[in-house]
Amino acid sequence: MRLPSTPDPECECLGSREQVSAVAARLGHGLSELAGDVRDVIEAAIPALREDGPTSGLLETSIEQNIEAMLGILAHGIDPAAVDAPSAALEHARRLAQRGVSTFALIRAYRLGQSRFLRRLIEDLVGHGDAPNETKNVEGKATLEMVERVTSYIDNVVEQLIVAYAKAREEWLRPNAILSARVRSILNDKTLDIETAQARLGTYRLRQNHLALELWMRGTAPDGGALEILRTAAGSLAGAIQCEETLLFVPVDESSACVWLPLNGRASVEREQLAAALATSPDVFASVGEPAPGLTGFRRTHQQAMSAAVVAHVRATPREQLTPYIEIAPIAALCSDLDSGRAWVAETLGPLAIDDERHARLRETARVFFATGGSYTATAEQLHLHRNSAQSRVRKAEETCGRPFREGRLDIELALLACHWLEQAVLRPAQQPHQAYHRGIVI
């Protein structure tokens, strides 16, 4: 981002210029909070921009860099037309192009962000305005200058983003459009028979068992090489389970992809083999469905991998590098309404749902206890504890929960599983006062 240091020579009034600079300085101290506020407004109004998966955090970074640039313009009287669009904003536009999100959503996001940012500027100006009546004209000029400069900046940046969006969309569609469109039609058009679907798909054979995965990168790769890293990881996964035919690799954007591994007649694979192969690519994360046969299985295993990816993306960094659908299937629905899920977990586990190290140990011991069929010996072996220690922890977890584990065992086991995979998204902060729950209502 280029920020010239020469002040704008056409600044009308020293008093208004000083006020504009003061407002920018004050808001700059709360940059992260301001960016979060603008992001919340945008995501609430434009669902297509709500972040998940590999784009998680990119919208907020873009917003923060844009706000930082605008505050610099206001603080130093810089000409907005001389400022380049931030790198994160350009990258965000490219990702939206690759995912097929409309430019109208992008432009509306900037208009909403502009409106919210101006509101915060003016609220700050008014809140700190204790000048006598004769200087109110200075505040009026300061307000005008902020509106004009911010509007000019947004117009300039949006123009650059539309160019970047169009270029990225064209470059992305050229090599990937045909394959992506064909696979998408097979997934969505339930009227297709297997012969028609096979003709659209080409060499990947539908008359076999399939194992679908979602792959994505953490961070970025140099020179846009993320897809090649993902292809290599997909190849390692296929090799680990000894696939005899060529896998199907379909890019979603430049840092994520859908993959189908051909299993021929096999109906199961070893999770440990997949996890070991994935560990050789430490920046790659994956979710995986269950093996399923034929055209219906091609769709079903993909849907399962997508559901598992939703659970993985609830945390900024997934709990594990590989998220298997079979392990998270019972809690996938919670991710569609985390507020309700959090309330249900608190109602089910009580103080055991507190987010701190001590309660985490108790929850994990109880979860493993349930997963091993109620065996203290197996729990101790898995957690590397003495059997008496495992038994003591389970009893303490039960006391903390405030209800016998034999009562509502399925709910308790499910809530513990949700805490294991979703962690802070469903846990109660340690410093939060205790709340009692009854039938989902906070008392």
Buried (B, 14 or more C-beta within 10 A) or exposed (E): BEEEEEEBEEEEBEBBBEBBBBBBEBBBEEBEEBBBBBBEBBBEEBEBBEBEBBBBEBBBBBBBBBBBBBBBBBBBBBBBEEBBBBEBBBBBBBBBBBBEBEBEBBBBBBEBBBBBBBEBBBEBBEEEBEEEEEBEEBBEBBBEBBBEBBEBBBEBBBEBBBEBBEEBBEBBBEEBEEBBEBBEBBBEEEEBEBEBBBEBBEEBBBEBBBBBBBBBBBEBBEEEBBBEBBBBBBBBBBEBBEBEBEBBBBBBBBBBBBBBBBBEEBEEBEEEBBBBBBEEBEBBBBBBBBBBBBBEBBBBBBBBBBBBBBBBBBBEEBBBBBBBBEBBBEBBEBBEEBEEBBBBBBBBBBBBBBBEEEBBBBBBBBBBBBBBEEBBEBBBBBBEBEBEBBBBBBBBBBEBBEBEBEEBEEBBBBBBBBBBBBBEBBBBEEEEEEEEBEEEEEE
